[in-house]
Amino acid sequence: MAAKSKDTKMIIGAKEISRGVKSGAIKKVIVAKNCPKSATAKLGNVKIDVFEGDQTQLGTKLGKPFPVAMVGFSDIYAELK
């Protein structure tokens, strides 16, 4: 994962991301293409990008040994590399 700012924080987990969106800490969310629509519907007014891979591929991209449905960032310019 790479981000433009060193201050960019990455959050994994639907509940944590939902709390972060409500508090204003999360500015951008990247979701796997097979992420349940019910999970993204709860995110409200935040920039959502769709990762072209599934949850397993997103987890691997983030360096995690487990599937990741969505990841939130504190910086709207954050991106996966």
N, CA, C and O of each residue as an XYZ file, in Angstrom:
324
protein
N       0.836     -1.172      0.000
C       0.000      0.000      0.000
C       0.881      1.234      0.000
O       1.889      1.294      0.704
N       0.499      2.198     -0.779
C       1.222      3.457     -0.793
C       0.214      4.590     -0.730
O      -0.888      4.490     -1.269
N       0.596      5.643     -0.081
C      -0.280      6.798      0.021
C       0.555      8.054     -0.197
O       1.764      8.044      0.030
N      -0.080      9.123     -0.632
C       0.634     10.364     -0.897
C       1.174     10.998      0.374
O       2.263     11.571      0.368
N       0.421     10.900      1.463
C       0.793     11.538      2.705
C       1.280     10.516      3.721
O       0.729      9.419      3.813
N       2.306     10.868      4.480
C       2.797      9.973      5.523
C       1.794      9.881      6.671
O       1.846      8.936      7.458
N       0.888     10.844      6.778
C      -0.095     10.879      7.855
C      -1.338     10.057      7.541
O      -2.246      9.984      8.370
N      -1.403      9.437      6.368
C      -2.565      8.654      5.978
C      -2.658      7.392      6.815
O      -1.693      6.638      6.939
N      -3.835      7.174      7.386
C      -4.070      5.981      8.185
C      -4.970      5.035      7.415
O      -5.893      5.465      6.723
N      -4.695      3.737      7.540
C      -5.478      2.699      6.890
C      -6.274      1.970      7.962
O      -5.724      1.556      8.982
N      -7.578      1.814      7.723
C      -8.460      1.128      8.666
C      -9.099     -0.062      7.952
O      -9.611      0.076      6.842
N      -9.065     -1.237      8.597
C      -9.702     -2.433      8.063
C     -10.793     -2.860      9.029
O     -10.604     -2.829     10.245
N     -11.938     -3.259      8.482
C     -13.052     -3.725      9.303
C     -14.272     -2.850      9.111
O     -14.193     -1.630      9.257
N     -15.389     -3.458      8.789
C     -16.604     -2.713      8.462
C     -17.070     -1.827      9.618
O     -17.442     -0.674      9.401
N     -17.052     -2.352     10.834
C     -17.512     -1.554     11.979
C     -16.603     -0.360     12.236
O     -17.077      0.748     12.486
N     -15.307     -0.589     12.174
C     -14.356      0.497     12.398
C     -14.454      1.555     11.296
O     -14.371      2.753     11.566
N     -14.629      1.103     10.059
C     -14.762      2.048      8.948
C     -16.052      2.844      9.091
O     -16.054      4.054      8.863
N     -17.143      2.192      9.462
C     -18.418      2.880      9.651
C     -18.297      3.958     10.728
O     -18.781      5.075     10.547
N     -17.656      3.626     11.839
C     -17.438      4.608     12.908
C     -16.572      5.762     12.416
O     -16.840      6.923     12.723
N     -15.532      5.435     11.651
C     -14.640      6.464     11.129
C     -15.322      7.400     10.153
O     -15.047      8.600     10.146
N     -16.216      6.859      9.324
C     -16.968      7.690      8.377
C     -17.886      8.639      9.144
O     -17.965      9.826      8.825
N     -18.575      8.118     10.150
C     -19.492      8.944     10.950
C     -18.764     10.054     11.690
O     -19.291     11.157     11.836
N     -17.552      9.767     12.156
C     -16.782     10.773     12.899
C     -16.037     11.733     11.972
O     -15.540     12.768     12.418
N     -15.958     11.393     10.686
C     -15.252     12.237      9.731
C     -13.790     11.885      9.564
O     -13.079     12.560      8.820
N     -13.319     10.841     10.239
C     -11.914     10.449     10.156
C     -11.592      9.720      8.858
O     -10.459      9.781      8.381
N     -12.579      9.028      8.278
C     -12.379      8.281      7.031
C     -12.909      9.117      5.874
O     -14.064      9.542      5.875
N     -12.043      9.347      4.884
C     -12.405     10.171      3.725
C     -12.631      9.343      2.463
O     -13.335      9.779      1.552
N     -12.032      8.138      2.407
C     -12.109      7.312      1.203
C     -12.150      5.849      1.611
O     -11.459      5.434      2.541
N     -12.968      5.069      0.905
C     -13.077      3.638      1.166
C     -12.875      2.882     -0.145
O     -13.446      3.242     -1.175
N     -12.067      1.845     -0.095
C     -11.887      0.956     -1.242
C     -12.520     -0.370     -0.877
O     -12.192     -0.959      0.153
N     -13.437     -0.846     -1.726
C     -14.150     -2.097     -1.460
C     -13.801     -3.128     -2.524
O     -13.583     -2.784     -3.686
N     -13.749     -4.389     -2.122
C     -13.530     -5.476     -3.070
C     -14.772     -5.614     -3.949
O     -15.874     -5.259     -3.531
N     -14.592     -6.127     -5.161
C     -15.728     -6.221     -6.081
C     -16.814     -7.158     -5.572
O     -17.967     -7.043     -5.987
N     -16.469     -8.083     -4.682
C     -17.483     -8.983     -4.141
C     -17.902     -8.609     -2.712
O     -18.442     -9.437     -1.979
N     -17.651     -7.372     -2.332
C     -18.090     -6.873     -1.025
C     -19.614     -6.756     -1.035
O     -20.176     -6.247     -2.005
N     -20.293     -7.210      0.012
C     -21.759     -7.120      0.050
C     -22.252     -5.674     -0.064
O     -21.712     -4.772      0.577
N     -23.274     -5.470     -0.880
C     -23.837     -4.127     -1.071
C     -24.381     -3.565      0.236
O     -24.371     -2.352      0.443
N     -24.857     -4.444      1.122
C     -25.392     -3.979      2.405
C     -24.305     -3.313      3.243
O     -24.600     -2.414      4.030
N     -23.072     -3.734      3.088
C     -21.964     -3.141      3.844
C     -21.635     -1.746      3.325
O     -21.351     -0.842      4.111
N     -21.669     -1.567      2.007
C     -21.342     -0.257      1.449
C     -22.493      0.734      1.596
O     -22.268      1.944      1.608
N     -23.717      0.237      1.708
C     -24.869      1.126      1.849
C     -24.830      1.896      3.165
O     -25.402      2.981      3.266
N     -24.169      1.352      4.155
C     -24.101      1.983      5.473
C     -23.025      3.055      5.572
O     -22.896      3.701      6.612
N     -22.252      3.256      4.515
C     -21.119      4.168      4.582
C     -21.477      5.633      4.409
O     -20.694      6.505      4.785
N     -22.628      5.915      3.855
C     -23.056      7.309      3.729
C     -22.283      8.069      2.675
O     -21.985      7.546      1.601
N     -21.965      9.305      2.993
C     -21.361     10.233      2.044
C     -19.838     10.213      2.148
O     -19.236     11.073      2.791
N     -19.231      9.224      1.510
C     -17.781      9.099      1.477
C     -17.388      8.575      0.098
O     -18.153      7.847     -0.534
N     -16.206      8.943     -0.361
C     -15.745      8.475     -1.670
C     -15.492      6.972     -1.603
O     -14.735      6.500     -0.754
N     -16.131      6.222     -2.506
C     -15.973      4.766     -2.553
C     -15.414      4.371     -3.910
O     -15.985      4.702     -4.949
N     -14.294      3.662     -3.891
C     -13.703      3.098     -5.107
C     -13.833      1.586     -5.025
O     -13.779      1.010     -3.939
N     -14.005      0.943     -6.179
C     -14.140     -0.513     -6.223
C     -12.821     -1.115     -6.704
O     -12.316     -0.771     -7.772
N     -12.276     -2.018     -5.895
C     -11.069     -2.767     -6.243
C     -11.492     -3.876     -7.199
O     -12.477     -4.566     -6.936
N     -10.786     -4.058     -8.279
C     -11.185     -5.011     -9.315
C     -11.033     -6.475     -8.917
O     -11.527     -7.358     -9.618
N     -10.367     -6.741     -7.819
C     -10.217     -8.114     -7.353
C     -11.226     -8.436     -6.266
O     -12.002     -7.579     -5.841
N     -11.202     -9.690     -5.823
C     -12.108    -10.092     -4.752
C     -11.481     -9.798     -3.388
O     -10.414     -9.190     -3.304
N     -12.158    -10.238     -2.318
C     -11.703     -9.946     -0.967
C     -10.338    -10.568     -0.656
O      -9.523     -9.962      0.040
N     -10.093    -11.758     -1.164
C      -8.807    -12.420     -0.940
C      -7.683    -11.635     -1.615
O      -6.612    -11.455     -1.035
N      -7.928    -11.174     -2.831
C      -6.919    -10.405     -3.563
C      -6.660     -9.053     -2.902
O      -5.522     -8.586     -2.875
N      -7.705     -8.424     -2.372
C      -7.522     -7.143     -1.682
C      -6.697     -7.353     -0.415
O      -5.808     -6.555     -0.117
N      -6.980     -8.407      0.326
C      -6.188     -8.716      1.514
C      -4.722     -8.930      1.175
O      -3.838     -8.437      1.876
N      -4.466     -9.666      0.100
C      -3.095     -9.915     -0.344
C      -2.413     -8.612     -0.744
O      -1.248     -8.390     -0.412
N      -3.133     -7.752     -1.454
C      -2.590     -6.462     -1.895
C      -2.170     -5.607     -0.702
O      -1.195     -4.858     -0.771
N      -2.923     -5.730      0.396
C      -2.624     -4.963      1.602
C      -1.589     -5.653      2.486
O      -1.201     -5.113      3.522
N      -1.138     -6.846      2.082
C      -0.148     -7.572      2.854
C      -0.737     -8.324      4.034
O      -0.031     -8.633      4.994
N      -2.030     -8.620      3.965
C      -2.713     -9.332      5.045
C      -2.911    -10.791      4.648
O      -3.139    -11.083      3.474
N      -2.827    -11.716      5.611
C      -3.019    -13.132      5.304
C      -4.483    -13.564      5.344
O      -4.773    -14.756      5.451
N      -5.397    -12.618      5.261
C      -6.823    -12.909      5.335
C      -7.579    -12.016      4.349
O      -7.062    -10.978      3.935
N      -8.803    -12.413      3.970
C      -9.593    -11.596      3.046
C      -9.999    -10.259      3.677
O     -10.262    -10.186      4.877
N     -10.046     -9.217      2.865
C     -10.447     -7.882      3.313
C     -11.539     -7.389      2.380
O     -11.307     -7.247      1.179
N     -12.731     -7.126      2.914
C     -13.851     -6.655      2.102
C     -13.724     -5.171      1.777
O     -14.068     -4.737      0.677
N     -13.224     -4.393      2.746
C     -13.079     -2.953      2.527
C     -11.961     -2.397      3.390
O     -11.631     -2.937      4.445
N     -11.397     -1.318      2.917
C     -10.344     -0.627      3.653
C     -10.622      0.865      3.568
O     -10.940      1.388      2.500
N     -10.499      1.541      4.695
C     -10.755      2.978      4.738
C      -9.459      3.750      4.921
O      -8.512      3.266      5.542
N      -9.432      4.956      4.373
C      -8.260      5.820      4.467
C      -8.649      7.192      4.991
O      -9.737      7.695      4.712
N      -7.742      7.786      5.754
C      -7.980      9.121      6.293
C      -7.701     10.209      5.259
O      -8.056     11.369      5.469
N      -7.074      9.846      4.157
C      -6.718     10.788      3.096
C      -7.459     10.399      1.818
O      -7.385      9.249      1.385
N      -8.163     11.339      1.220
C      -8.957     11.047      0.017
C      -8.050     10.707     -1.177
O      -8.517     10.126     -2.157
N      -6.775     11.061     -1.106
C      -5.850     10.809     -2.217
C      -5.079      9.501     -2.060
O      -4.230      9.186     -2.894
N      -5.358      8.740     -1.010
C      -4.669      7.473     -0.794
C      -5.024      6.509     -1.925
O      -6.125      6.562     -2.474
N      -4.088      5.636     -2.264
C      -4.331      4.649     -3.317
C      -3.524      3.398     -3.039
O      -2.531      3.427     -2.312
N      -3.956      2.321     -3.616
C      -3.235      1.054     -3.500
C      -2.197      0.962     -4.589
O      -2.455      1.362     -5.724
N      -1.035      0.448     -4.271
C       0.015      0.268     -5.281
C       0.393     -1.184     -5.337
O       1.262     -1.566     -6.122
